[in-house]
Amino acid sequence: MTLRIANYMNGVVKVKICSPVPEKFINLCLARGIFLWSITKYNDDVLAYIRLPDFFRIRPLVRTSQSHVEVIGYHGFPFALKRLRRRKMLVVGALVFIVLLHVLTSYIWFVDVTGQTHFPGDQIKMIARQSGLKPGVSKDHVDVRGIENQILLKAPQIAWVGVSLTGTRAVIEVVEKTLPKQEDKSPADIIAVKAGIITEIIAIAGQSAVKQGDTVKKGDLLIKGVLAALPPQTPVPGQPPAALEPPKLLRANGIIKARVWYESYGEAALVETHWERTGRQTVGIGLQVKEHQFSLKQAPEQPYEHFQTELIHKKLPVWRNSDFAVESTINIFYEVVAKYHEISWEEARDLAKGKALQTVQILIPENAQVLARGIETLKTDEPGLVRVKVSVETSEDIGLTANITQ
């Protein structure tokens, strides 16, 4: 590695030695301490590499050996420096570019805010601008700690803020405070969110309006949001009876579980139809410039008997501080043909059952406990069609808190 670096700094010349006896020239070079390497035979000539300082010493050896030496290549620092001297403007341009790049990268040109969810990012940028962080400011004039403190002081909703300078970009990373949810203490009842048979009811606050075994429908009252009435006091002889206190409203709370039934249906045909593309297609191209639309290539409304469409929107980038928008619309019509595939009755039943189970699964809450599941194949008047009914029984909480308006 050291030898290669030394050769590059001194310069290397590739020469072609033309001589009846090239060995004589090589031996003379070795006797004078001139080093040749990568010596190869090329037709009747010899190719070799020699250092640039040694190249200027071989003239007398060439005469003595009656040889002819031709330069066919060269490389190294002296030759690169010579080329640069002939291209002074290129060197000046490179130096100017490096200086400008260094100057431009010492300024902040972009300010981004990350991590915020509720607090507006523009307001954070405004606070940072007032503190000295804005596009065009020098990095040396940015007080990172001071900006972080100003954001924390002027934005109480922010729990932590960090400002980092990366290249020409300043990133303000914030973490918002997680405020505890305010508990709603307004009076409320608990009503049924769906129909079912009550299996368990525990009124933690309020009065039960139903009991175990009752059948309720959606919207029925389950727990009243009133304080249980105290037993009447025994009247004292000679004193008027105590006035009845009006019922005290509160927010009902409790556990209400009920048995709920769900049903869904699924069907599948014994002959499945698939649409396949034939490879033929028709393209319609439109252009929209602001509110004006132009048709560059018109496609027929009914290009094929059966077809599928694909709509592609391409919008040219909008130039900054300009509302001039250009959007192209490409509508591709693919010709399709129907392919029919027959399946067995058992396969159609399994497909219908899978559809019904998928539908009923969407209706059942995640915290519901499945008690029973029933699958029934229904008779249909339509030939070639299998229909399946799925029934699911669950045990779940059906209570819904509803504020008292009166």
N, C-alpha and C positions, 0 to 999 in steps of 0.2 A: 504493500500500500504506500509506504514512504517513497519507494522508487518510482511508482507511477505518479505521485504528486510532484516529485522532483522533475521528472520528464515533462509533465504538463507545464510547470513553471518555466523551464528552460526552452520548451518548444521541441517538437519532434518532426522530422522530415522523412517521408517515404521516398526512396530512390530506386531507380532501375539501373543496374550496372550492365553495360554492354561491352563485352571484352572477349577476345578469343580464350583468354585464361583468366576468368574472374577470381580464381583462387589466389592469384598473385596480388591482386588489389586488396583482397580481404586480409591476407597475411601482412601486407604493408600497414594496413590500418591497425591491426592488433599490435604490431611492433611499435607503432607510435602512440599506443594507448587510446586509440579511437574505437569505441565499442559499437558493434553492429549486432542487431538481434532480429528475430523472426525472419531469418534468411530462407527464402524459398526459391525454387527453380521455376521460371516462367519462359517456356519455349527454350530459346538459346540464351536467354538473359537471366539475371538474378535480381530478385526483389529483396530489399532490406530496409530496416529503420535505423536512423542515426539522429543523434541530438543536434539541435541547431548550432550550438557553438562549435561542435566538431565538424559540421558540414563545411564551414569556412576554412578548415585546415586540410581538406582532402585534395585541394587543387594540385599541389606538387605530386601527390601520390597517383592521381589520375594520369598525369603526364608520364610518370615513371613506368606505370603498368600499361601504358598505351590503351587506356580504357575510356569509355564515354559514360558519364553519369547524368541521368535525367530525373528531374524532380516530378513525381506523379501525385504527390499528396503531402499535406502538412496539417498540423493542428497543435494547439497549445496556447498558453497565455500571450506570448508575444504577437502571435498572429491575430488573436481576438482583439488585443489592444490596437493593433494596426487597423483592423476593420472599424473599430469604434472611432478612431481618429478621422477616418474618412466620412463617418456619419455623426458629426458633432451635434446636429439638431436632434438626432435620435437620443443621444445621451442627455442633452439639455431637456428634452421632453420627458424622459424617464425621471430625471431629477425633479422637475417641476411637478410631475404626477405624484411622486413620493411625498413631496412637501405638502401639496394640496390634500392628499389623502390623510396625512398626519394631522393637518390643521382641521379638516372636516370631521375626522373621528374624535377630535377633542371637544366636540359640541354635542349637545343633546338635541335630536331632531324628532323623536317620537316619545310620547308619554302614554303608557297603558296602565289600566287598573284591573286587577284580578282579585277574585275571592268574594266580591260583594254580591249579595242577593237581593236585599231590600233597599239599602242605602244607595242613592244614585251615584254612579261613577263620575258623571259630569261635575257633581258638586265636590267630589274629592279632588278632581283635576283643578277646579277653581281654587280650592284651598291651597293646593300645591303651587299653583301659579302665583297666588298672593305671597307665598313663602319663597319664591324665587326659582321654582322648578317649572320651566316652560320650554317649548321648542325654540332652539336657537341660542340657549344659554350655554356658557362654557362649563365643562365638568368641574373645573377648579373653583367655580363660584357657587356650586351646589352644596348646601349644608344639609347632609342627609339626616343627621340627628335632629336638627332644628325643624326640618319639614315633617318628620315623623311626630315630633311633639306637637306641632301646630295642628296636624290632622286629628290627633287624639284629643286636643283641647276643644277644637271647634266641631267635632263630630262625636258626641257622647255615645252614639250607638256602636262605635268601633271599639273593640276590645284590644286589638293588636294591629300594628301597621309596620311594614318593612319596605324600605326604598332601596332598590338595587340598580346600579348603572352597568349595563351590558352593551358595549360598543356604543352606538349612537342612540340606544333605546334606554329609557328609564321605566322600570316596572314598579308600580306601587301595589304591593300585596297587602290585603286587609283581611281581618277576621272580625266578623260582626258579633256583638254580644247576643247570647241566647237568653232572651227574656222569658221568665216563667209565664205560662199561660194563666190568665186571670180566670178564676173559677166563677162560673155563672151561678149566682145564688138566688136568682129570681124564682118566684113560685112556679111550679110546673107539675103536671100529671105525667103518668106513664101509660101510654096507650099501646095497643097491639099493632105491630108493623105488618103482620100477616095473619091469616087464619090458622087455627089449630086447636088442640085439646090441651088444657092446662094440666101439667104433670107436677109442677112444683112452683110455689109462690111464697116468697119471704119478703114482707114489707119492712124494710129497714127504717124508712121515714115515710109517713103517710098512712092511709087506710086502704086495705085491700078491697077491691070492688068485685073480685071474682074469687072462686075457690077451686081447689083441685078437682079435676074432672069436668069443669065447665068447658063448653065449646064457645070459642070467640071467633070473631071475624076481624078483618082489618079495620082499624080505627076505634075498636071498642076500648073502654076505659078499664085499666087493670089495677092501678094504684092511684088513689086520689091524693092530691097534694094539699091535704088539710091535716091539722093536728088532731089527734084522737080526742073526742069530747070527754071531759072529766065527769064522773057521776055527780048528780045533783046533791048539794049539801042538805042535811036535815034542817028544816026551818026552826028557828028559835022561837018559843012562845012569846008573844007580845011584840015581835019584830017583823017587819015586812019581809017577804021572801027575797032572796038575793037575785039580782038581775042576771039573766043568762048572757054569758060572754059570747060575742060573735066568733065563729070558727076562725082559727088562725091559719093562714095560708103558708105553705112551705114548699120546698123543692123535694118532690117525691123521689125515693130511692129504694131499690129492691132488686130481687132476683126472680125472674119469671121465665120458667122453661115450659115448653109445650111440644107436643108431637105434631109435626108438620109433614104434609104429603106433597110430593112433586111428581108431575107427569110430563113426559115428552114423547114425541113420535119421530120415527125415522123411516125412510123408505129408500128402496134401491130397485133398479130395473134389471131384468134378466138379460137384457141386451144393452150394453154400454156403447155410447157414441163418443168417438174422439175425432177432433178436427185436426187434420194435418195440413201443413203448408206444401203447396206444389212447387214452389220456387219462383212462380211468377209474381211480380209486384209492379205497382204503379205509384209514382211519387208526385205529390203536389207541394209546391214551394210558395210561401207567402212572405212578405216583408212588411213590417210595421215600423213606421217612423213617427214617433210621438202618437198622435191620434189618427194618422193616415195609414191605410192599409193598401198594399200593392200585391198583385198576384204575378209572380215571376213564372210559374208553371202551373197551369190549371189541370186538375184531375177530375175525371167524371164522378158524378154522385154515386153511380152504381157501376164500379169498374168490373166486378165479377158477380156471379150469382151468389156465392158465399165468400166472405172475406173477413179478415181481421185488420184492425187499424192500429197504428203506433204513431203517437204525436210527439215530436221532438221540438223543444224550444231552445234556441241559442241566442243569448243576449250579449251584444258587444259590450266590453267594459266602458263604463261612463267616465269621461274625462273629469278631473276634479273641477269643482265650482261650475259645472255645466249640467243642465237638465236635458241635454240632447241624447235621447235613448233610441237605439236601433235594435230591433229584435226580429229574428227570422223564425218562421214556423215551417217545419217539414212534416208533412202528413204522408205516411207510408201505408199503402193498402196491399195486404198479402192475400193471395187467393188460397182458399182452403177447401178441402174435400172431406166428406164424412167417412169415417172408418168405423165399422161395427164389430163389436166383440161380445160373444155370448159367454155368460158365466152360469155356474150351477145355482140351484135354489139355495143350497147351504151358503155359498159365497155371498149371494145377494142378501140373505138373512144376516150374516155377520156384518156386512157393510151397513145395513139399516140399523142394526143394534149399535154399532159404533157411532153412527150419527146421532142416535137418540141419547146415548150416554154422554156424548160430548155436549149436547144441548142442555141436558139436565144438570150436568156438572157446573155449568155457568151459573145456574140459579141457586145452587146450594152454597151457603156461607162457609168460609174456611173453618170456623170454630164449631160447626155443626157436627153432631155425632150421628153417623148413619146407623139406623136400627135394622132396616130391612130393605131389600131390593128385589123387585119383581120384573120379569121380562116375559112379554106375551106377544106371540105372533098373531096378527089380526087378519081376518079374511077380507079380501077386497074383490070388488066386481071387475076391476081392471085387470085384464090378462097381462102377464109378463111383469107384474109389479109385486114386490114383497114389502109389507109394512109391519113395523115392530113398535110396540108400546113399552116404555120403561117407567116403572113406578118406584119411587124411593121414599122411604119413611125416615125422618130424622128427629132428633131431639136437640132443640136449640133455644137460645134466648130470643124472645120475640118482643121484648119491651123497647119502647122508643120514648124518649123524654120530649114532652110537648109543653111549652110555656103556657101558663094560664093568662088569657087575655082579658078576662072579666073577673 
